Each structure stands twice: as C-alpha cells, then as structure tokens.
Amino acid sequence: MKITLEFDGIEEQEDVRTALDGYKWKLAMWDLDQLLRSTTKYGKSIISHDAEASSEEMETAYKIREEIQDILESYGLNLD
C-alpha cells in the first residue's frame, strides 16, 4: 500500500511534523501505560522505582490508566 500526504507551504510545517510523528506518540503513550501498569499490577512506585507503591498511588495509577484508555477509545485509537 502507498499513501501520499500533501501539505501546502511552510505554514503547515507543524501539521507535517504531527503526521510524521504519529508512531512516536503511540510509543510514548505505550511507555506511559506500561509505567502505570507496573504500578497497578506489580505494586511498583512511580516516584521511587525501588519502593513499593502506596495504596493511594496504586489507585491513582489505575484511574489514570483507565482515563487514558477511555480517551484513546473516544478517538478510535488503541495501544495494541
């Protein structure tokens, strides 16, 4: 499959960069999700990787991870 993206002029330079960086954004979101997952699944603290997460930190990580998934879903996106 071949896809062609066309942008007119220098004023659309940011749109070009956004289009080209889509995969990087997905990887960044994946990394964030995995960081939160390590807290919810394994009890690892985000603040101090050597420490155990508090129950509040685990609950917060769970809620943030859920929100990210809801936002991605609302845009028709997923991390899989």
Backbone as CSV, one residue per row, in Angstrom:
resi,resn,N_x,N_y,N_z,CA_x,CA_y,CA_z,C_x,C_y,C_z
1,MET,0.850,-1.161,0.000,0.000,0.000,0.000,0.902,1.233,0.000
2,LYS,0.481,2.250,-0.704,1.216,3.508,-0.772,0.273,4.636,-0.370
3,ILE,0.746,5.487,0.535,-0.043,6.633,0.984,0.764,7.890,0.728
4,THR,0.099,8.899,0.177,0.758,10.163,-0.093,0.090,11.248,0.740
5,LEU,0.900,11.984,1.491,0.411,13.119,2.263,0.908,14.386,1.589
6,GLU,0.018,15.333,1.395,0.406,16.594,0.777,0.053,17.750,1.698
7,PHE,1.002,18.666,1.857,0.802,19.858,2.655,1.261,21.050,1.834
8,ASP,0.531,22.134,1.939,0.842,23.337,1.178,1.563,24.356,2.043
9,GLY,2.792,24.644,1.685,3.507,25.771,2.280,4.109,25.531,3.639
10,ILE,4.917,26.477,4.010,5.655,26.437,5.269,4.735,26.576,6.474
11,GLU,3.584,27.233,6.303,2.665,27.439,7.427,2.058,26.121,7.923
12,GLU,2.149,25.065,7.134,1.634,23.765,7.551,2.745,22.849,8.054
13,GLN,3.893,23.404,8.360,5.034,22.625,8.811,4.723,21.826,10.075
14,GLU,3.989,22.421,11.001,3.629,21.714,12.239,2.715,20.531,11.940
15,ASP,1.805,20.683,10.972,0.930,19.577,10.588,1.736,18.425,9.995
16,VAL,2.759,18.759,9.230,3.631,17.734,8.655,4.328,16.973,9.775
17,ARG,4.887,17.687,10.729,5.601,17.048,11.834,4.652,16.178,12.644
18,THR,3.428,16.634,12.872,2.443,15.845,13.606,2.133,14.545,12.864
19,ALA,1.950,14.646,11.561,1.651,13.456,10.757,2.809,12.465,10.786
20,LEU,4.016,12.959,10.717,5.186,12.084,10.696,5.511,11.494,12.062
21,ASP,5.131,12.182,13.129,5.462,11.730,14.483,4.377,10.869,15.123
22,GLY,3.356,10.481,14.395,2.268,9.687,14.967,2.745,8.433,15.670
23,TYR,3.675,7.718,15.069,4.181,6.485,15.664,4.932,6.769,16.962
24,LYS,5.668,7.877,16.999,6.385,8.246,18.218,5.396,8.545,19.350
25,TRP,4.284,9.201,19.012,3.259,9.480,20.025,2.681,8.175,20.570
26,LYS,2.453,7.225,19.681,1.929,5.930,20.125,2.924,5.245,21.063
27,LEU,4.193,5.276,20.716,5.210,4.661,21.572,5.291,5.354,22.930
28,ALA,5.182,6.671,22.940,5.225,7.418,24.200,4.027,7.047,25.079
29,MET,2.851,6.942,24.479,1.659,6.551,25.241,1.787,5.114,25.752
30,TRP,2.387,4.242,24.929,2.621,2.852,25.338,3.531,2.821,26.570
31,ASP,4.612,3.593,26.523,5.549,3.641,27.655,4.857,4.151,28.924
32,LEU,4.035,5.183,28.784,3.294,5.709,29.932,2.338,4.652,30.476
33,ASP,1.623,3.973,29.600,0.697,2.925,30.021,1.434,1.805,30.752
34,GLN,2.600,1.426,30.255,3.370,0.360,30.892,3.894,0.781,32.266
35,LEU,4.269,2.038,32.403,4.700,2.559,33.696,3.558,2.470,34.707
36,LEU,2.374,2.890,34.294,1.202,2.817,35.170,0.818,1.368,35.456
37,ARG,0.949,0.515,34.454,0.637,-0.905,34.617,1.559,-1.544,35.651
38,SER,2.833,-1.175,35.631,3.763,-1.757,36.602,3.369,-1.380,38.032
39,THR,2.714,-0.243,38.165,2.231,0.151,39.489,0.983,-0.635,39.868
40,THR,0.028,-0.725,38.952,-1.226,-1.406,39.287,-1.067,-2.914,39.392
41,LYS,-0.186,-3.500,38.586,-0.052,-4.958,38.576,0.992,-5.467,39.567
42,TYR,2.115,-4.766,39.638,3.225,-5.260,40.458,3.483,-4.434,41.716
43,GLY,2.752,-3.332,41.881,2.910,-2.513,43.071,4.193,-1.707,43.112
44,LYS,4.770,-1.424,41.930,5.994,-0.618,41.877,5.646,0.862,41.947
45,SER,6.364,1.586,42.752,6.139,3.023,42.870,6.642,3.749,41.628
46,ILE,5.886,4.710,41.161,6.305,5.539,40.035,7.344,6.556,40.508
47,ILE,7.188,7.030,41.714,8.061,8.070,42.252,9.449,7.512,42.562
48,SER,9.479,6.386,43.224,10.744,5.754,43.578,10.688,4.306,43.111
49,HIS,11.385,3.996,42.026,11.277,2.668,41.414,11.720,1.536,42.331
50,ASP,12.473,1.854,43.378,12.931,0.829,44.312,11.919,0.566,45.418
51,ALA,10.914,1.408,45.517,9.955,1.311,46.616,8.653,0.664,46.154
52,GLU,7.889,0.237,47.134,6.564,-0.307,46.870,5.563,0.843,46.810
53,ALA,4.617,0.748,45.895,3.606,1.799,45.746,2.625,1.753,46.911
54,SER,2.205,2.928,47.341,1.173,3.007,48.369,-0.173,2.659,47.736
55,SER,-1.151,2.390,48.564,-2.479,2.067,48.030,-3.062,3.259,47.268
56,GLU,-2.768,4.475,47.734,-3.243,5.671,47.035,-2.580,5.804,45.665
57,GLU,-1.271,5.525,45.608,-0.559,5.599,44.334,-1.083,4.547,43.360
58,MET,-1.353,3.357,43.869,-1.885,2.295,43.006,-3.265,2.667,42.473
59,GLU,-4.115,3.217,43.324,-5.464,3.628,42.902,-5.398,4.755,41.884
60,THR,-4.516,5.720,42.119,-4.351,6.831,41.184,-3.843,6.332,39.839
61,ALA,-2.865,5.438,39.857,-2.324,4.877,38.612,-3.420,4.132,37.853
62,TYR,-4.242,3.379,38.568,-5.345,2.650,37.943,-6.324,3.615,37.266
63,LYS,-6.689,4.687,37.985,-7.645,5.653,37.438,-7.072,6.390,36.227
64,ILE,-5.804,6.777,36.294,-5.177,7.474,35.165,-5.102,6.544,33.960
65,ARG,-4.722,5.300,34.190,-4.638,4.331,33.089,-6.008,4.133,32.440
66,GLU,-7.025,4.058,33.254,-8.396,3.917,32.752,-8.804,5.142,31.926
67,GLU,-8.467,6.337,32.409,-8.783,7.575,31.684,-8.075,7.623,30.331
68,ILE,-6.805,7.249,30.310,-6.054,7.224,29.047,-6.732,6.280,28.062
69,GLN,-7.118,5.104,28.521,-7.789,4.146,27.649,-9.114,4.699,27.127
70,ASP,-9.865,5.385,27.979,-11.136,5.988,27.551,-10.909,7.086,26.509
71,ILE,-9.900,7.917,26.722,-9.594,8.994,25.777,-9.181,8.421,24.435
72,LEU,-8.280,7.444,24.454,-7.854,6.816,23.199,-9.042,6.202,22.472
73,GLU,-9.895,5.513,23.214,-11.082,4.884,22.624,-12.002,5.926,21.988
74,SER,-12.128,7.082,22.630,-13.011,8.136,22.087,-12.492,8.658,20.738
75,TYR,-11.184,8.516,20.492,-10.591,8.916,19.212,-10.463,7.737,18.243
76,GLY,-10.974,6.576,18.652,-10.885,5.398,17.803,-9.475,4.817,17.758
77,LEU,-8.706,5.023,18.828,-7.323,4.549,18.891,-7.182,3.494,19.976
78,ASN,-6.137,2.675,19.854,-5.781,1.734,20.921,-4.271,1.529,20.895
79,LEU,-3.745,0.981,21.957,-2.299,0.777,22.062,-1.863,-0.603,21.595
80,ASP,-2.802,-1.463,21.260,-2.452,-2.812,20.807,-2.057,-2.849,19.354
